[in-house]
Amino acid sequence: MRADRGKPILAVCGKGGVGKTACCALLAHVLLEAGVRPLLLIDADPVGGLSSAIGERAGKTIASVRESLIASARTADDAEKARLAIDLDYLVMEALVERDGYSLFAMGHNQEKGCYCPVNTLLRQAIDLIVGPFSAVLIDAEAGIEQINRQVTQRVSRILVVTDGSTRSAETLRVISDMVGKVPVSVIANRSTESGPAVLPEGAELAGTIPEDDQLRRFDREDRPLWELPPQNPAVGAVRGIAQALGFKI
């Protein structure tokens, strides 16, 4: 972890459809309730699900910052290009949505077709730039392994892999565990009736399980912020236990 060696920087990963974003949103809510503030939330999935799940809407995003820089650079002379490099820090900070107790930083949609590599690179640089003042950082990573391939998550202190009991999610867990090297991997079994995956990759540990929950599913279907779930909701209670397992005082 290069950004800040003493700071919890957690990236929530997993196969698409396992409930990764919901887990990330609930974990953020539990941490805020426990006083882990200020908390930085990074919506690193181009779909932007975390912003919606917590009832926020990002204005400027990493993608829009990059497009603004490209547009300016097309007509800039050498002196202006040098100034643009300095302006990057300012533009990145402009994309930060600041609230009481937390801030949100979103990747956004790339308007250009093709690879997200340049946006992922800018996201990696932005993470280094802005994490300093925060007590903890929680990243809702892109579904699959692309951002791990692009080393966006090389700054994190722990990878949280969400699984749903399916063979494909178990395979994604195995691939991620093989790719992240020495970064610790914790597993969250979502929508699970079991105690967790029968077999974990070497070095991975089970952080906890989240039960299937009709109320959470209804909130998600109606696009209601998951932070409005009542404190006694079973999924919220399960995430409190997961936060404790990750070392937070809840």
C-alpha positions in Angstrom: 0.0 0.0 0.0 1.7 3.2 -1.1 -0.9 5.8 -0.3 -0.8 5.7 3.5 0.6 2.7 5.3 -1.3 3.2 8.5 -4.7 3.8 7.0 -7.4 1.2 6.4 -8.0 1.3 2.6 -10.4 -1.4 1.6 -11.5 -2.4 -1.9 -14.7 -4.3 -2.3 -14.4 -6.6 -5.3 -16.3 -9.5 -6.9 -18.1 -10.9 -9.8 -20.9 -8.8 -11.3 -24.2 -9.5 -9.6 -23.0 -10.8 -6.3 -24.2 -7.7 -4.3 -20.8 -6.0 -4.1 -22.1 -2.5 -4.2 -24.8 -3.2 -1.6 -22.1 -4.7 0.7 -19.9 -1.7 0.2 -22.8 0.8 1.0 -23.8 -1.1 4.1 -20.2 -1.3 5.4 -19.9 2.5 4.8 -23.0 3.1 6.8 -21.9 0.9 9.7 -18.5 2.6 9.8 -20.1 6.1 9.9 -22.5 5.0 12.6 -19.5 3.8 14.6 -17.7 7.1 14.3 -15.1 6.2 11.6 -14.9 9.7 10.3 -14.1 11.3 8.0 -14.7 8.4 5.6 -13.7 8.5 2.0 -16.0 6.6 -0.4 -14.7 5.9 -3.9 -17.2 4.8 -6.5 -14.7 3.1 -8.8 -17.3 1.2 -10.8 -18.1 3.0 -14.1 -21.7 2.1 -13.6 -21.8 4.3 -10.5 -23.8 2.0 -8.3 -22.4 3.1 -5.0 -23.5 6.8 -5.4 -27.1 5.6 -6.0 -27.0 3.1 -3.2 -26.2 5.8 -0.6 -28.6 8.4 -2.1 -25.9 10.6 -3.6 -25.2 11.9 -7.1 -21.7 12.8 -8.2 -21.2 15.9 -10.2 -17.7 15.9 -11.7 -16.1 12.4 -12.0 -12.7 11.1 -12.8 -13.9 10.4 -16.4 -15.1 14.0 -16.8 -11.8 15.4 -15.3 -9.8 13.3 -17.9 -12.0 14.5 -20.8 -11.6 18.1 -19.7 -7.9 17.7 -19.6 -7.9 16.1 -23.1 -10.1 18.9 -24.5 -7.8 21.6 -23.1 -4.6 19.8 -24.2 -5.6 19.6 -27.8 -5.2 23.3 -28.4 -2.6 24.1 -25.7 1.0 25.1 -26.3 3.9 23.7 -24.2 3.5 26.3 -21.4 -0.3 25.7 -21.2 0.3 21.9 -21.1 2.7 22.3 -18.1 0.0 24.4 -16.3 -2.6 21.6 -17.0 -0.4 19.2 -15.2 -0.5 21.5 -12.2 -4.2 22.0 -12.6 -4.9 18.2 -12.3 -4.7 18.3 -8.5 -7.3 21.1 -8.5 -9.6 19.3 -10.9 -9.4 16.1 -9.0 -10.4 17.9 -5.7 -13.3 19.5 -7.6 -14.7 16.1 -8.3 -14.9 15.3 -4.5 -18.4 15.5 -3.1 -18.0 16.5 0.6 -20.7 15.7 3.2 -20.8 15.7 7.0 -18.6 12.8 8.0 -17.7 11.5 4.6 -16.7 12.4 1.1 -17.6 10.7 -2.2 -15.3 10.4 -5.2 -16.7 8.8 -8.4 -15.1 7.3 -11.5 -18.0 8.0 -13.9 -18.6 7.0 -17.5 -16.0 7.2 -20.1 -17.4 8.9 -23.2 -14.9 7.3 -25.5 -15.2 3.7 -26.7 -12.7 1.1 -25.7 -10.3 0.6 -22.8 -10.8 2.3 -19.4 -7.0 2.1 -18.9 -6.4 5.9 -18.9 -9.3 6.6 -16.5 -8.1 3.8 -14.2 -4.6 5.3 -14.3 -6.0 8.7 -13.3 -8.1 7.0 -10.6 -5.0 5.4 -9.2 -3.2 8.7 -9.1 -6.2 10.4 -7.5 -6.4 7.9 -4.7 -2.9 8.8 -3.8 -3.7 12.4 -3.9 -6.7 12.6 -1.7 -6.6 9.9 0.9 -4.5 11.9 3.4 -7.1 13.6 5.6 -9.4 10.5 5.9 -9.6 8.0 8.7 -10.5 5.2 6.3 -11.1 4.7 2.6 -13.7 2.3 1.1 -13.6 1.6 -2.6 -16.5 0.0 -4.6 -14.3 -1.5 -7.3 -15.3 -2.4 -10.8 -17.0 -5.8 -11.2 -14.5 -8.6 -12.1 -10.7 -8.2 -12.1 -10.0 -5.4 -14.6 -9.0 -2.8 -12.0 -6.9 -5.3 -10.2 -5.2 -6.0 -13.5 -4.6 -2.3 -14.0 -3.3 -2.1 -10.4 -5.9 0.5 -9.3 -6.2 -1.5 -6.1 -2.4 -1.8 -5.4 -2.8 1.1 -3.0 -5.2 -0.8 -0.7 -4.5 -2.4 2.6 -7.1 -5.2 2.2 -9.3 -6.7 -0.5 -12.8 -7.7 0.4 -14.2 -10.2 -2.1 -17.9 -10.7 -2.1 -19.2 -14.1 -3.2 -22.8 -15.5 -3.5 -22.2 -19.2 -3.4 -22.0 -19.6 -7.2 -19.2 -21.4 -9.0 -18.4 -18.3 -11.0 -18.1 -16.1 -7.9 -15.8 -18.7 -6.3 -13.6 -18.7 -9.4 -13.4 -14.9 -9.3 -12.4 -15.1 -5.7 -9.6 -17.6 -6.6 -8.3 -15.4 -9.5 -8.3 -12.3 -7.3 -6.5 -14.0 -4.5 -3.8 -15.2 -7.0 -3.4 -11.7 -8.4 -3.2 -9.5 -5.3 0.1 -10.8 -4.0 0.7 -9.9 -0.4 -2.4 -7.8 0.1 -4.7 -9.6 2.6 -8.0 -11.0 1.2 -11.2 -11.2 3.3 -14.3 -12.9 2.0 -17.9 -11.8 2.5 -20.5 -14.4 1.7 -23.6 -12.5 0.6 -27.2 -13.7 0.4 -25.9 -16.8 2.1 -27.7 -19.5 4.1 -24.4 -21.2 4.9 -21.6 -20.2 7.2 -19.4 -19.3 4.2 -17.6 -20.8 1.3 -16.7 -24.5 1.9 -13.1 -23.8 0.6 -11.2 -20.6 0.7 -8.0 -19.8 -1.3 -4.8 -20.1 0.7 -4.3 -16.9 2.7 -7.9 -15.7 2.4 -10.1 -15.4 5.5 -13.8 -15.3 6.0 -15.0 -11.9 7.3 -18.6 -13.0 7.7 -21.9 -13.8 5.9 -24.9 -11.6 5.0 -28.2 -13.4 4.9 -30.8 -13.1 2.1 -33.0 -10.2 3.1 -36.3 -9.2 1.5 -36.3 -5.7 2.8 -32.8 -5.0 1.4 -33.8 -6.5 -1.9 -36.9 -4.3 -2.0 -34.9 -1.2 -1.3 -32.5 -2.1 -4.0 -35.3 -2.8 -6.5 -37.0 0.6 -5.7 -33.7 2.4 -5.9 -34.0 3.6 -2.3 -30.8 4.5 -0.4 -29.6 1.5 1.6 -28.6 3.8 4.3 -32.3 4.2 5.1 -32.6 0.5 6.2 -33.6 0.3 9.9 -30.8 -0.5 12.4 -32.4 -3.9 13.3 -32.3 -5.1 9.7 -30.6 -8.5 9.6 -28.2 -7.5 6.7 -27.2 -4.4 8.6 -26.5 -6.4 11.7 -24.4 -8.9 9.8 -22.3 -6.1 8.3 -21.7 -4.8 11.8 -20.2 -8.2 12.6 -18.1 -8.0 9.5 -16.8 -4.6 10.4 -15.7 -6.0 13.8 -14.0 -8.9 12.1 -12.1 -6.4 10.0 -10.7 -4.7 13.1 -13.1 -1.8 13.5 -14.5 -0.9 16.9 -18.2 -1.2 16.5 
